[in-house]
Amino acid sequence: MIFQCMFAVITPALISGAFAERMRFGPFLLFTILWATLVYNTLAHWVWADGGWLKRSGALDFAGGIAVHLSSGVAASAFVATHLAAGNSEPCYRCNHFVYFVVTYSFLKAVDVMVGLHISEEDEARGLDLSQHSEVGYNF
């Protein structure tokens, strides 16, 4: 169980690279709980549980390539902006990019409505270490 918890913690941490220094910490924690509970746990079950449909289909995911890396990468990317930028407005249903993106976007939008995601431009310029945590991250 502890081994699985490690993956459940690492996966949202990988997503955080997409909005590091641009999102408040409290809303990030709320998003992390929602996303890890409803998205990561579902994918992990599909891949690693004896009854998981991906495992039954023959998928082998020893190092977390699907449950950890694919899910966090898709959640952090813009599941749909790439398709739109390429002039293709149709989402890629075969690889479930659209479903990951919509779920992640929905969670972020809900957290934004409830408590707000973004920091002010002034706080962003000062840096989140100082503005959100009252600490100096680097002494220059």
A tleap script that builds the chain and sets N, CA, C and O, in Angstrom:
source leaprc.protein.ff14SB
mol = sequence {
  NMET ILE PHE GLN CYS MET PHE ALA VAL ILE
  THR PRO ALA LEU ILE SER GLY ALA PHE ALA
  GLU ARG MET ARG PHE GLY PRO PHE LEU LEU
  PHE THR ILE LEU TRP ALA THR LEU VAL TYR
  ASN THR LEU ALA HIE TRP VAL TRP ALA ASP
  GLY GLY TRP LEU LYS ARG SER GLY ALA LEU
  ASP PHE ALA GLY GLY ILE ALA VAL HIE LEU
  SER SER GLY VAL ALA ALA SER ALA PHE VAL
  ALA THR HIE LEU ALA ALA GLY ASN SER GLU
  PRO CYS TYR ARG CYS ASN HIE PHE VAL TYR
  PHE VAL VAL THR TYR SER PHE LEU LYS ALA
  VAL ASP VAL MET VAL GLY LEU HIE ILE SER
  GLU GLU ASP GLU ALA ARG GLY LEU ASP LEU
  SER GLN HIE SER GLU VAL GLY TYR ASN CPHE
}
set mol.1.N position { 0.822 -1.184 0.000 }
set mol.1.CA position { 0.000 0.000 0.000 }
set mol.1.C position { 0.867 1.249 0.000 }
set mol.1.O position { 0.589 2.192 -0.741 }
set mol.2.N position { 1.912 1.272 0.818 }
set mol.2.CA position { 2.794 2.435 0.881 }
set mol.2.C position { 3.487 2.650 -0.459 }
set mol.2.O position { 3.674 3.787 -0.893 }
set mol.3.N position { 3.868 1.558 -1.112 }
set mol.3.CA position { 4.498 1.648 -2.428 }
set mol.3.C position { 3.548 2.316 -3.428 }
set mol.3.O position { 3.968 3.162 -4.219 }
set mol.4.N position { 2.273 1.934 -3.390 }
set mol.4.CA position { 1.279 2.549 -4.275 }
set mol.4.C position { 1.042 4.019 -3.922 }
set mol.4.O position { 0.829 4.841 -4.813 }
set mol.5.N position { 1.075 4.348 -2.650 }
set mol.5.CA position { 0.910 5.746 -2.231 }
set mol.5.C position { 2.022 6.627 -2.783 }
set mol.5.O position { 1.794 7.794 -3.101 }
set mol.6.N position { 3.229 6.068 -2.899 }
set mol.6.CA position { 4.340 6.827 -3.466 }
set mol.6.C position { 3.999 7.264 -4.890 }
set mol.6.O position { 4.227 8.419 -5.249 }
set mol.7.N position { 3.466 6.373 -5.690 }
set mol.7.CA position { 3.080 6.724 -7.054 }
set mol.7.C position { 1.941 7.746 -7.060 }
set mol.7.O position { 1.918 8.655 -7.889 }
set mol.8.N position { 1.003 7.588 -6.132 }
set mol.8.CA position { -0.122 8.521 -6.063 }
set mol.8.C position { 0.330 9.927 -5.695 }
set mol.8.O position { -0.337 10.896 -6.060 }
set mol.9.N position { 1.424 10.064 -4.993 }
set mol.9.CA position { 1.964 11.378 -4.633 }
set mol.9.C position { 2.828 11.947 -5.766 }
set mol.9.O position { 2.789 13.146 -6.044 }
set mol.10.N position { 3.595 11.088 -6.406 }
set mol.10.CA position { 4.502 11.535 -7.468 }
set mol.10.C position { 3.730 12.052 -8.680 }
set mol.10.O position { 4.142 13.037 -9.293 }
set mol.11.N position { 2.636 11.415 -9.030 }
set mol.11.CA position { 1.925 11.757 -10.255 }
set mol.11.C position { 1.422 13.205 -10.268 }
set mol.11.O position { 1.700 13.915 -11.234 }
set mol.12.N position { 0.694 13.683 -9.243 }
set mol.12.CA position { 0.311 15.099 -9.259 }
set mol.12.C position { 1.514 16.041 -9.161 }
set mol.12.O position { 1.460 17.169 -9.651 }
set mol.13.N position { 2.585 15.586 -8.535 }
set mol.13.CA position { 3.787 16.422 -8.475 }
set mol.13.C position { 4.343 16.658 -9.874 }
set mol.13.O position { 4.860 17.738 -10.158 }
set mol.14.N position { 4.243 15.665 -10.746 }
set mol.14.CA position { 4.683 15.842 -12.122 }
set mol.14.C position { 3.810 16.861 -12.860 }
set mol.14.O position { 4.310 17.629 -13.682 }
set mol.15.N position { 2.521 16.865 -12.569 }
set mol.15.CA position { 1.610 17.832 -13.184 }
set mol.15.C position { 1.972 19.249 -12.775 }
set mol.15.O position { 1.832 20.186 -13.562 }
set mol.16.N position { 2.439 19.404 -11.541 }
set mol.16.CA position { 2.695 20.755 -11.014 }
set mol.16.C position { 3.720 21.528 -11.830 }
set mol.16.O position { 3.745 22.758 -11.774 }
set mol.17.N position { 4.560 20.843 -12.582 }
set mol.17.CA position { 5.519 21.531 -13.427 }
set mol.17.C position { 4.855 22.407 -14.476 }
set mol.17.O position { 5.457 23.371 -14.949 }
set mol.18.N position { 3.620 22.082 -14.845 }
set mol.18.CA position { 2.907 22.858 -15.858 }
set mol.18.C position { 2.465 24.219 -15.337 }
set mol.18.O position { 2.289 25.152 -16.122 }
set mol.19.N position { 2.285 24.345 -14.046 }
set mol.19.CA position { 1.841 25.638 -13.525 }
set mol.19.C position { 2.632 26.084 -12.309 }
set mol.19.O position { 2.118 26.826 -11.472 }
set mol.20.N position { 3.865 25.644 -12.205 }
set mol.20.CA position { 4.734 26.087 -11.113 }
set mol.20.C position { 4.933 27.598 -11.189 }
set mol.20.O position { 5.132 28.155 -12.269 }
set mol.21.N position { 4.879 28.238 -10.057 }
set mol.21.CA position { 5.045 29.693 -9.929 }
set mol.21.C position { 3.898 30.485 -10.537 }
set mol.21.O position { 4.026 31.695 -10.724 }
set mol.22.N position { 2.764 29.829 -10.855 }
set mol.22.CA position { 1.624 30.546 -11.408 }
set mol.22.C position { 0.314 30.221 -10.697 }
set mol.22.O position { -0.722 30.806 -11.011 }
set mol.23.N position { 0.353 29.308 -9.758 }
set mol.23.CA position { -0.871 28.862 -9.092 }
set mol.23.C position { -0.668 28.896 -7.589 }
set mol.23.O position { 0.407 28.571 -7.085 }
set mol.24.N position { -1.710 29.291 -6.885 }
set mol.24.CA position { -1.640 29.327 -5.429 }
set mol.24.C position { -1.550 27.905 -4.876 }
set mol.24.O position { -2.054 26.955 -5.474 }
set mol.25.N position { -0.897 27.786 -3.723 }
set mol.25.CA position { -0.621 26.469 -3.156 }
set mol.25.C position { -1.886 25.775 -2.643 }
set mol.25.O position { -2.068 24.582 -2.888 }
set mol.26.N position { -2.755 26.492 -1.942 }
set mol.26.CA position { -3.988 25.897 -1.410 }
set mol.26.C position { -4.861 25.291 -2.493 }
set mol.26.O position { -5.267 24.135 -2.374 }
set mol.27.N position { -5.163 26.043 -3.551 }
set mol.27.CA position { -5.942 25.456 -4.648 }
set mol.27.C position { -5.238 24.287 -5.320 }
set mol.27.O position { -5.897 23.354 -5.780 }
set mol.28.N position { -3.914 24.321 -5.383 }
set mol.28.CA position { -3.182 23.185 -5.944 }
set mol.28.C position { -3.420 21.934 -5.105 }
set mol.28.O position { -3.602 20.846 -5.651 }
set mol.29.N position { -3.419 22.080 -3.789 }
set mol.29.CA position { -3.676 20.915 -2.926 }
set mol.29.C position { -5.080 20.361 -3.149 }
set mol.29.O position { -5.269 19.146 -3.209 }
set mol.30.N position { -6.062 21.250 -3.272 }
set mol.30.CA position { -7.435 20.808 -3.524 }
set mol.30.C position { -7.531 20.088 -4.867 }
set mol.30.O position { -8.137 19.021 -4.957 }
set mol.31.N position { -6.935 20.667 -5.905 }
set mol.31.CA position { -6.905 20.020 -7.217 }
set mol.31.C position { -6.232 18.648 -7.126 }
set mol.31.O position { -6.716 17.674 -7.703 }
set mol.32.N position { -5.118 18.580 -6.402 }
set mol.32.CA position { -4.371 17.330 -6.274 }
set mol.32.C position { -5.223 16.237 -5.651 }
set mol.32.O position { -5.205 15.097 -6.116 }
set mol.33.N position { -5.959 16.565 -4.622 }
set mol.33.CA position { -6.816 15.575 -3.975 }
set mol.33.C position { -7.894 15.084 -4.935 }
set mol.33.O position { -8.130 13.881 -5.049 }
set mol.34.N position { -8.545 16.014 -5.622 }
set mol.34.CA position { -9.580 15.627 -6.589 }
set mol.34.C position { -8.999 14.764 -7.704 }
set mol.34.O position { -9.527 13.696 -8.013 }
set mol.35.N position { -7.913 15.232 -8.301 }
set mol.35.CA position { -7.336 14.550 -9.452 }
set mol.35.C position { -6.785 13.180 -9.076 }
set mol.35.O position { -7.028 12.194 -9.772 }
set mol.36.N position { -6.045 13.124 -7.978 }
set mol.36.CA position { -5.454 11.847 -7.567 }
set mol.36.C position { -6.534 10.830 -7.209 }
set mol.36.O position { -6.409 9.647 -7.523 }
set mol.37.N position { -7.576 11.288 -6.563 }
set mol.37.CA position { -8.640 10.381 -6.139 }
set mol.37.C position { -9.445 9.846 -7.322 }
set mol.37.O position { -9.704 8.646 -7.415 }
set mol.38.N position { -9.836 10.740 -8.218 }
set mol.38.CA position { -10.757 10.333 -9.272 }
set mol.38.C position { -10.096 9.937 -10.588 }
set mol.38.O position { -10.638 9.103 -11.313 }
set mol.39.N position { -8.947 10.507 -10.912 }
set mol.39.CA position { -8.287 10.167 -12.176 }
set mol.39.C position { -7.177 9.148 -11.955 }
set mol.39.O position { -7.202 8.064 -12.538 }
set mol.40.N position { -6.210 9.489 -11.119 }
set mol.40.CA position { -5.066 8.590 -10.922 }
set mol.40.C position { -5.511 7.229 -10.386 }
set mol.40.O position { -5.104 6.193 -10.911 }
set mol.41.N position { -6.338 7.228 -9.350 }
set mol.41.CA position { -6.756 5.944 -8.763 }
set mol.41.C position { -7.482 5.067 -9.775 }
set mol.41.O position { -7.321 3.847 -9.773 }
set mol.42.N position { -8.280 5.690 -10.638 }
set mol.42.CA position { -8.979 4.932 -11.679 }
set mol.42.C position { -7.989 4.299 -12.651 }
set mol.42.O position { -8.081 3.111 -12.961 }
set mol.43.N position { -7.036 5.110 -13.130 }
set mol.43.CA position { -6.040 4.576 -14.060 }
set mol.43.C position { -5.171 3.501 -13.417 }
set mol.43.O position { -4.880 2.478 -14.038 }
set mol.44.N position { -4.764 3.729 -12.191 }
set mol.44.CA position { -3.931 2.743 -11.496 }
set mol.44.C position { -4.684 1.416 -11.359 }
set mol.44.O position { -4.101 0.344 -11.523 }
set mol.45.N position { -5.962 1.497 -11.062 }
set mol.45.CA position { -6.768 0.273 -10.954 }
set mol.45.C position { -6.853 -0.436 -12.300 }
set mol.45.O position { -6.699 -1.655 -12.376 }
set mol.46.N position { -7.099 0.327 -13.358 }
set mol.46.CA position { -7.199 -0.268 -14.694 }
set mol.46.C position { -5.936 -1.031 -15.062 }
set mol.46.O position { -6.002 -2.080 -15.703 }
set mol.47.N position { -4.778 -0.501 -14.652 }
set mol.47.CA position { -3.501 -1.063 -15.082 }
set mol.47.C position { -2.954 -2.113 -14.122 }
set mol.47.O position { -2.412 -3.126 -14.564 }
set mol.48.N position { -3.084 -1.890 -12.830 }
set mol.48.CA position { -2.392 -2.735 -11.862 }
set mol.48.C position { -3.282 -3.717 -11.109 }
set mol.48.O position { -2.774 -4.714 -10.597 }
set mol.49.N position { -4.577 -3.478 -11.020 }
set mol.49.CA position { -5.447 -4.381 -10.260 }
set mol.49.C position { -5.723 -5.651 -11.058 }
set mol.49.O position { -5.757 -5.626 -12.288 }
set mol.50.N position { -5.916 -6.746 -10.358 }
set mol.50.CA position { -6.201 -8.013 -11.030 }
set mol.50.C position { -7.446 -7.923 -11.911 }
set mol.50.O position { -7.517 -8.572 -12.954 }
set mol.51.N position { -8.426 -7.121 -11.495 }
set mol.51.CA position { -9.652 -6.969 -12.286 }
set mol.51.C position { -9.600 -5.814 -13.266 }
set mol.51.O position { -10.588 -5.557 -13.955 }
set mol.52.N position { -8.480 -5.109 -13.352 }
set mol.52.CA position { -8.376 -3.950 -14.230 }
set mol.52.C position { -8.449 -4.325 -15.696 }
set mol.52.O position { -7.816 -5.291 -16.123 }
set mol.53.N position { -9.216 -3.572 -16.473 }
set mol.53.CA position { -9.428 -3.953 -17.874 }
set mol.53.C position { -8.159 -3.841 -18.707 }
set mol.53.O position { -7.978 -4.630 -19.635 }
set mol.54.N position { -7.282 -2.902 -18.418 }
set mol.54.CA position { -6.031 -2.824 -19.170 }
set mol.54.C position { -5.113 -4.003 -18.837 }
set mol.54.O position { -4.459 -4.559 -19.719 }
set mol.55.N position { -5.073 -4.373 -17.572 }
set mol.55.CA position { -4.256 -5.532 -17.188 }
set mol.55.C position { -4.800 -6.805 -17.819 }
set mol.55.O position { -4.037 -7.636 -18.313 }
set mol.56.N position { -6.120 -6.957 -17.801 }
set mol.56.CA position { -6.745 -8.135 -18.430 }
set mol.56.C position { -6.500 -8.152 -19.933 }
set mol.56.O position { -6.471 -9.215 -20.553 }
set mol.57.N position { -6.323 -6.968 -20.514 }
set mol.57.CA position { -6.069 -6.870 -21.956 }
set mol.57.C position { -4.620 -7.147 -22.308 }
set mol.57.O position { -4.257 -7.176 -23.484 }
set mol.58.N position { -3.785 -7.350 -21.291 }
set mol.58.CA position { -2.395 -7.695 -21.539 }
set mol.58.C position { -1.406 -6.558 -21.347 }
set mol.58.O position { -0.216 -6.733 -21.612 }
set mol.59.N position { -1.865 -5.399 -20.894 }
set mol.59.CA position { -0.956 -4.271 -20.676 }
set mol.59.C position { -0.068 -4.552 -19.466 }
set mol.59.O position { -0.541 -4.997 -18.421 }
set mol.60.N position { 1.206 -4.288 -19.626 }
set mol.60.CA position { 2.167 -4.421 -18.535 }
set mol.60.C position { 2.720 -3.032 -18.236 }
set mol.60.O position { 3.254 -2.367 -19.123 }
set mol.61.N position { 2.593 -2.606 -17.011 }
set mol.61.CA position { 3.014 -1.253 -16.635 }
set mol.61.C position { 3.845 -1.354 -15.362 }
set mol.61.O position { 3.391 -0.974 -14.283 }
set mol.62.N position { 5.064 -1.866 -15.495 }
set mol.62.CA position { 5.905 -2.097 -14.329 }
set mol.62.C position { 6.391 -0.805 -13.687 }
set mol.62.O position { 6.469 -0.717 -12.462 }
set mol.63.N position { 6.716 0.191 -14.490 }
set mol.63.CA position { 7.331 1.410 -13.962 }
set mol.63.C position { 6.385 2.598 -13.947 }
set mol.63.O position { 6.830 3.726 -13.734 }
set mol.64.N position { 5.117 2.387 -14.163 }
set mol.64.CA position { 4.162 3.484 -14.102 }
set mol.64.C position { 4.066 4.306 -15.364 }
set mol.64.O position { 3.663 5.468 -15.313 }
set mol.65.N position { 4.426 3.732 -16.496 }
set mol.65.CA position { 4.385 4.468 -17.749 }
set mol.65.C position { 2.993 4.954 -18.110 }
set mol.65.O position { 2.846 6.036 -18.678 }
set mol.66.N position { 1.971 4.177 -17.792 }
set mol.66.CA position { 0.595 4.582 -18.092 }
set mol.66.C position { 0.005 5.354 -16.926 }
set mol.66.O position { -0.403 6.504 -17.082 }
set mol.67.N position { -0.042 4.729 -15.764 }
set mol.67.CA position { -0.715 5.336 -14.615 }
set mol.67.C position { -0.029 6.609 -14.129 }
set mol.67.O position { -0.707 7.537 -13.686 }
set mol.68.N position { 1.278 6.672 -14.202 }
set mol.68.CA position { 2.007 7.836 -13.687 }
set mol.68.C position { 2.350 8.807 -14.811 }
set mol.68.O position { 1.871 9.941 -14.823 }
set mol.69.N position { 3.165 8.372 -15.737 }
set mol.69.CA position { 3.730 9.299 -16.715 }
set mol.69.C position { 2.728 9.742 -17.780 }
set mol.69.O position { 2.662 10.928 -18.102 }
set mol.70.N position { 1.962 8.827 -18.322 }
set mol.70.CA position { 0.991 9.205 -19.343 }
set mol.70.C position { -0.091 10.109 -18.755 }
set mol.70.O position { -0.425 11.143 -19.331 }
set mol.71.N position { -0.631 9.714 -17.610 }
set mol.71.CA position { -1.714 10.507 -17.033 }
set mol.71.C position { -1.247 11.893 -16.613 }
set mol.71.O position { -1.956 12.871 -16.848 }
set mol.72.N position { -0.082 12.001 -16.001 }
set mol.72.CA position { 0.397 13.322 -15.581 }
set mol.72.C position { 0.796 14.171 -16.777 }
set mol.72.O position { 0.572 15.382 -16.777 }
set mol.73.N position { 1.380 13.558 -17.788 }
set mol.73.CA position { 1.762 14.311 -18.979 }
set mol.73.C position { 0.566 14.855 -19.734 }
set mol.73.O position { 0.564 16.000 -20.185 }
set mol.74.N position { -0.442 14.026 -19.863 }
set mol.74.CA position { -1.646 14.462 -20.561 }
set mol.74.C position { -2.363 15.532 -19.752 }
set mol.74.O position { -2.859 16.506 -20.318 }
set mol.75.N position { -2.422 15.364 -18.439 }
set mol.75.CA position { -3.083 16.366 -17.596 }
set mol.75.C position { -2.353 17.694 -17.639 }
set mol.75.O position { -2.988 18.747 -17.577 }
set mol.76.N position { -1.056 17.667 -17.741 }
set mol.76.CA position { -0.281 18.905 -17.751 }
set mol.76.C position { -0.210 19.553 -19.120 }
set mol.76.O position { 0.082 20.744 -19.231 }
set mol.77.N position { -0.477 18.777 -20.168 }
set mol.77.CA position { -0.340 19.328 -21.521 }
set mol.77.C position { -1.610 20.018 -21.965 }
set mol.77.O position { -2.657 19.911 -21.327 }
set mol.78.N position { -1.502 20.678 -22.994 }
set mol.78.CA position { -2.662 21.343 -23.584 }
set mol.78.C position { -2.956 20.684 -24.918 }
set mol.78.O position { -3.898 21.078 -25.606 }
set mol.79.N position { -4.425 17.530 -23.230 }
set mol.79.CA position { -5.169 16.576 -23.943 }
set mol.79.C position { -5.567 17.113 -25.215 }
set mol.79.O position { -6.171 16.190 -25.762 }
set mol.80.N position { -5.548 18.538 -26.309 }
set mol.80.CA position { -6.545 19.213 -27.173 }
set mol.80.C position { -5.932 20.429 -27.852 }
set mol.80.O position { -6.218 20.616 -29.034 }
set mol.81.N position { -5.049 21.345 -27.173 }
set mol.81.CA position { -4.425 22.522 -27.782 }
set mol.81.C position { -3.538 22.122 -28.950 }
set mol.81.O position { -3.469 22.832 -29.954 }
set mol.82.N position { -2.867 21.002 -28.823 }
set mol.82.CA position { -2.018 20.538 -29.913 }
set mol.82.C position { -2.855 20.219 -31.143 }
set mol.82.O position { -2.476 20.558 -32.264 }
set mol.83.N position { -3.995 19.566 -30.933 }
set mol.83.CA position { -4.878 19.245 -32.055 }
set mol.83.C position { -5.420 20.520 -32.697 }
set mol.83.O position { -5.466 20.632 -33.922 }
set mol.84.N position { -5.829 21.475 -31.868 }
set mol.84.CA position { -6.371 22.723 -32.395 }
set mol.84.C position { -5.306 23.522 -33.133 }
set mol.84.O position { -5.582 24.109 -34.180 }
set mol.85.N position { -4.104 23.549 -32.599 }
set mol.85.CA position { -3.018 24.285 -33.247 }
set mol.85.C position { -2.670 23.672 -34.597 }
set mol.85.O position { -2.251 24.372 -35.518 }
set mol.86.N position { -2.844 22.387 -34.704 }
set mol.86.CA position { -2.557 21.704 -35.966 }
set mol.86.C position { -3.719 21.802 -36.944 }
set mol.86.O position { -3.664 21.244 -38.040 }
set mol.87.N position { -4.770 22.513 -36.547 }
set mol.87.CA position { -5.921 22.672 -37.431 }
set mol.87.C position { -6.899 21.522 -37.354 }
set mol.87.O position { -7.802 21.423 -38.185 }
set mol.88.N position { -6.737 20.653 -36.377 }
set mol.88.CA position { -7.619 19.510 -36.222 }
set mol.88.C position { -8.456 19.727 -34.977 }
set mol.88.O position { -7.953 19.594 -33.861 }
set mol.89.N position { -9.709 20.054 -35.150 }
set mol.89.CA position { -10.558 20.342 -34.001 }
set mol.89.C position { -11.158 19.091 -33.378 }
set mol.89.O position { -11.847 19.169 -32.361 }
set mol.90.N position { -10.898 17.939 -33.985 }
set mol.90.CA position { -11.420 16.697 -33.444 }
set mol.90.C position { -10.466 16.140 -32.401 }
set mol.90.O position { -9.283 15.964 -32.693 }
set mol.91.N position { -10.943 15.855 -31.186 }
set mol.91.CA position { -10.077 15.268 -30.171 }
set mol.91.C position { -9.736 13.826 -30.503 }
set mol.91.O position { -10.439 13.165 -31.268 }
set mol.92.N position { -8.659 13.355 -29.923 }
set mol.92.CA position { -8.181 11.998 -30.172 }
set mol.92.C position { -8.863 11.049 -29.184 }
set mol.92.O position { -8.360 10.840 -28.080 }
set mol.93.N position { -9.992 10.481 -29.569 }
set mol.93.CA position { -10.730 9.603 -28.673 }
set mol.93.C position { -10.044 8.259 -28.488 }
set mol.93.O position { -10.193 7.631 -27.440 }
set mol.94.N position { -9.298 7.809 -29.484 }
set mol.94.CA position { -8.666 6.499 -29.388 }
set mol.94.C position { -7.731 6.409 -28.195 }
set mol.94.O position { -7.656 5.369 -27.539 }
set mol.95.N position { -7.008 7.505 -27.906 }
set mol.95.CA position { -6.029 7.435 -26.825 }
set mol.95.C position { -6.517 8.145 -25.557 }
set mol.95.O position { -5.742 8.372 -24.628 }
set mol.96.N position { -7.794 8.487 -25.531 }
set mol.96.CA position { -8.417 9.084 -24.350 }
set mol.96.C position { -7.816 10.420 -23.942 }
set mol.96.O position { -8.016 10.850 -22.806 }
set mol.97.N position { -7.080 11.094 -24.834 }
set mol.97.CA position { -6.538 12.407 -24.478 }
set mol.97.C position { -7.650 13.384 -24.166 }
set mol.97.O position { -7.525 14.204 -23.257 }
set mol.98.N position { -8.746 13.302 -24.920 }
set mol.98.CA position { -9.835 14.237 -24.692 }
set mol.98.C position { -10.436 14.037 -23.306 }
set mol.98.O position { -10.705 15.011 -22.603 }
set mol.99.N position { -10.653 12.762 -22.898 }
set mol.99.CA position { -11.246 12.468 -21.597 }
set mol.99.C position { -10.302 12.961 -20.479 }
set mol.99.O position { -10.801 13.499 -19.491 }
set mol.100.N position { -8.943 12.804 -20.582 }
set mol.100.CA position { -8.062 13.260 -19.510 }
set mol.100.C position { -8.138 14.740 -19.364 }
set mol.100.O position { -8.219 15.321 -18.282 }
set mol.101.N position { -8.101 15.362 -20.658 }
set mol.101.CA position { -8.039 16.838 -20.624 }
set mol.101.C position { -9.295 17.438 -20.021 }
set mol.101.O position { -9.194 18.340 -19.189 }
set mol.102.N position { -10.499 16.960 -20.417 }
set mol.102.CA position { -11.785 17.477 -19.934 }
set mol.102.C position { -11.886 17.296 -18.427 }
set mol.102.O position { -12.337 18.204 -17.729 }
set mol.103.N position { -11.473 16.133 -17.907 }
set mol.103.CA position { -11.550 15.885 -16.465 }
set mol.103.C position { -10.639 16.851 -15.711 }
set mol.103.O position { -11.062 17.472 -14.736 }
set mol.104.N position { -9.404 16.977 -16.154 }
set mol.104.CA position { -8.457 17.874 -15.495 }
set mol.104.C position { -8.950 19.307 -15.565 }
set mol.104.O position { -8.918 20.024 -14.565 }
set mol.105.N position { -9.405 19.732 -16.735 }
set mol.105.CA position { -9.921 21.093 -16.891 }
set mol.105.C position { -11.115 21.318 -15.973 }
set mol.105.O position { -11.225 22.376 -15.352 }
set mol.106.N position { -12.005 20.346 -15.880 }
set mol.106.CA position { -13.183 20.477 -15.020 }
set mol.106.C position { -12.786 20.653 -13.558 }
set mol.106.O position { -13.357 21.483 -12.851 }
set mol.107.N position { -11.806 19.871 -13.107 }
set mol.107.CA position { -11.345 20.007 -11.728 }
set mol.107.C position { -10.716 21.376 -11.489 }
set mol.107.O position { -10.985 22.026 -10.479 }
set mol.108.N position { -9.875 21.807 -12.430 }
set mol.108.CA position { -9.238 23.117 -12.278 }
set mol.108.C position { -10.267 24.236 -12.286 }
set mol.108.O position { -10.159 25.178 -11.502 }
set mol.109.N position { -11.264 24.147 -13.158 }
set mol.109.CA position { -12.310 25.171 -13.227 }
set mol.109.C position { -13.121 25.190 -11.933 }
set mol.109.O position { -13.449 26.261 -11.423 }
set mol.110.N position { -13.443 24.022 -11.406 }
set mol.110.CA position { -14.204 23.958 -10.148 }
set mol.110.C position { -13.409 24.564 -8.996 }
set mol.110.O position { -13.958 25.324 -8.198 }
set mol.111.N position { -12.142 24.241 -8.903 }
set mol.111.CA position { -11.296 24.812 -7.848 }
set mol.111.C position { -11.182 26.323 -8.029 }
set mol.111.O position { -11.200 27.065 -7.047 }
set mol.112.N position { -11.066 26.785 -9.273 }
set mol.112.CA position { -10.985 28.218 -9.540 }
set mol.112.C position { -12.242 28.933 -9.070 }
set mol.112.O position { -12.162 30.004 -8.468 }
set mol.113.N position { -13.402 28.346 -9.340 }
set mol.113.CA position { -14.659 28.950 -8.916 }
set mol.113.C position { -14.774 28.953 -7.385 }
set mol.113.O position { -15.244 29.928 -6.798 }
set mol.114.N position { -14.347 27.869 -6.748 }
set mol.114.CA position { -14.481 27.758 -5.293 }
set mol.114.C position { -13.508 28.656 -4.537 }
set mol.114.O position { -13.916 29.396 -3.642 }
set mol.115.N position { -12.230 28.596 -4.888 }
set mol.115.CA position { -11.230 29.317 -4.086 }
set mol.115.C position { -10.265 30.163 -4.910 }
set mol.115.O position { -9.460 30.901 -4.342 }
set mol.116.N position { -10.329 30.071 -6.224 }
set mol.116.CA position { -9.432 30.844 -7.082 }
set mol.116.C position { -8.085 30.167 -7.237 }
set mol.116.O position { -7.497 29.700 -6.261 }
set mol.117.N position { -7.603 30.116 -8.463 }
set mol.117.CA position { -6.330 29.458 -8.762 }
set mol.117.C position { -5.166 30.429 -8.852 }
set mol.117.O position { -4.065 30.152 -8.375 }
set mol.118.N position { -5.427 31.565 -9.466 }
set mol.118.CA position { -4.336 32.423 -9.906 }
set mol.118.C position { -3.859 33.381 -8.821 }
set mol.118.O position { -4.595 33.754 -7.908 }
set mol.119.N position { -2.611 33.755 -8.965 }
set mol.119.CA position { -2.023 34.767 -8.096 }
set mol.119.C position { -2.052 36.083 -8.852 }
set mol.119.O position { -2.265 36.110 -10.064 }
set mol.120.N position { -1.837 37.173 -8.129 }
set mol.120.CA position { -1.814 38.472 -8.792 }
set mol.120.C position { -0.515 38.630 -9.579 }
set mol.120.O position { 0.466 37.931 -9.326 }
set mol.121.N position { -0.523 39.559 -10.535 }
set mol.121.CA position { 0.690 39.802 -11.315 }
set mol.121.C position { 1.820 40.303 -10.421 }
set mol.121.O position { 2.989 39.992 -10.647 }
set mol.122.N position { 1.458 41.080 -9.407 }
set mol.122.CA position { 2.468 41.579 -8.461 }
set mol.122.C position { 3.112 40.431 -7.698 }
set mol.122.O position { 4.333 40.391 -7.544 }
set mol.123.N position { 2.288 39.490 -7.215 }
set mol.123.CA position { 2.828 38.333 -6.498 }
set mol.123.C position { 3.674 37.458 -7.417 }
set mol.123.O position { 4.692 36.906 -6.998 }
set mol.124.N position { 3.243 37.333 -8.679 }
set mol.124.CA position { 4.025 36.548 -9.625 }
set mol.124.C position { 5.389 37.188 -9.860 }
set mol.124.O position { 6.400 36.492 -9.962 }
set mol.125.N position { 5.412 38.509 -9.945 }
set mol.125.CA position { 6.685 39.207 -10.155 }
set mol.125.C position { 7.597 39.071 -8.936 }
set mol.125.O position { 8.812 38.937 -9.080 }
set mol.126.N position { 7.014 39.105 -7.747 }
set mol.126.CA position { 7.808 38.955 -6.512 }
set mol.126.C position { 8.258 37.519 -6.318 }
set mol.126.O position { 9.296 37.263 -5.708 }
set mol.127.N position { 7.476 36.582 -6.838 }
set mol.127.CA position { 7.765 35.170 -6.675 }
set mol.127.C position { 6.901 34.562 -5.589 }
set mol.127.O position { 6.607 35.212 -4.586 }
set mol.128.N position { 6.496 33.325 -5.783 }
set mol.128.CA position { 5.604 32.671 -4.834 }
set mol.128.C position { 6.283 32.312 -3.527 }
set mol.128.O position { 5.620 32.207 -2.494 }
set mol.129.N position { 7.599 32.120 -3.554 }
set mol.129.CA position { 8.277 31.833 -2.292 }
set mol.129.C position { 7.995 32.931 -1.282 }
set mol.129.O position { 7.683 32.658 -0.123 }
set mol.130.N position { 8.106 34.159 -1.724 }
set mol.130.CA position { 7.902 35.293 -0.826 }
set mol.130.C position { 6.424 35.627 -0.656 }
set mol.130.O position { 5.959 35.810 0.469 }
set mol.131.N position { 5.678 35.707 -1.763 }
set mol.131.CA position { 4.294 36.169 -1.677 }
set mol.131.C position { 3.334 35.146 -1.069 }
set mol.131.O position { 2.371 35.534 -0.409 }
set mol.132.N position { 3.571 33.865 -1.273 }
set mol.132.CA position { 2.648 32.853 -0.770 }
set mol.132.C position { 3.138 32.133 0.479 }
set mol.132.O position { 2.341 31.656 1.286 }
set mol.133.N position { 4.460 32.058 0.630 }
set mol.133.CA position { 5.019 31.265 1.723 }
set mol.133.C position { 5.838 32.088 2.706 }
set mol.133.O position { 6.330 31.559 3.703 }
set mol.134.N position { 5.987 33.393 2.426 }
set mol.134.CA position { 6.750 34.305 3.287 }
set mol.134.C position { 8.166 33.812 3.531 }
set mol.134.O position { 8.700 33.932 4.633 }
set mol.135.N position { 8.762 33.260 2.490 }
set mol.135.CA position { 10.132 32.772 2.578 }
set mol.135.C position { 10.898 33.256 1.363 }
set mol.135.O position { 10.312 33.566 0.325 }
set mol.136.N position { 12.197 33.317 1.501 }
set mol.136.CA position { 13.044 33.644 0.377 }
set mol.136.C position { 13.670 32.348 -0.110 }
set mol.136.O position { 14.411 31.690 0.620 }
set mol.137.N position { 13.364 31.990 -1.353 }
set mol.137.CA position { 13.864 30.738 -1.882 }
set mol.137.C position { 15.338 30.775 -2.223 }
set mol.137.O position { 16.042 29.777 -2.070 }
set mol.138.N position { 15.806 31.919 -2.684 }
set mol.138.CA position { 17.192 32.046 -3.109 }
set mol.138.C position { 17.750 33.357 -2.576 }
set mol.138.O position { 17.109 34.400 -2.699 }
set mol.139.N position { 18.913 33.311 -1.998 }
set mol.139.CA position { 19.580 34.518 -1.534 }
set mol.139.C position { 20.615 34.945 -2.570 }
set mol.139.O position { 21.649 34.301 -2.746 }
set mol.140.N position { 20.309 36.044 -3.247 }
set mol.140.CA position { 21.248 36.567 -4.244 }
set mol.140.C position { 21.909 37.803 -3.684 }
set mol.140.O position { 22.742 38.414 -4.354 }
savepdb mol mol.pdb
quit
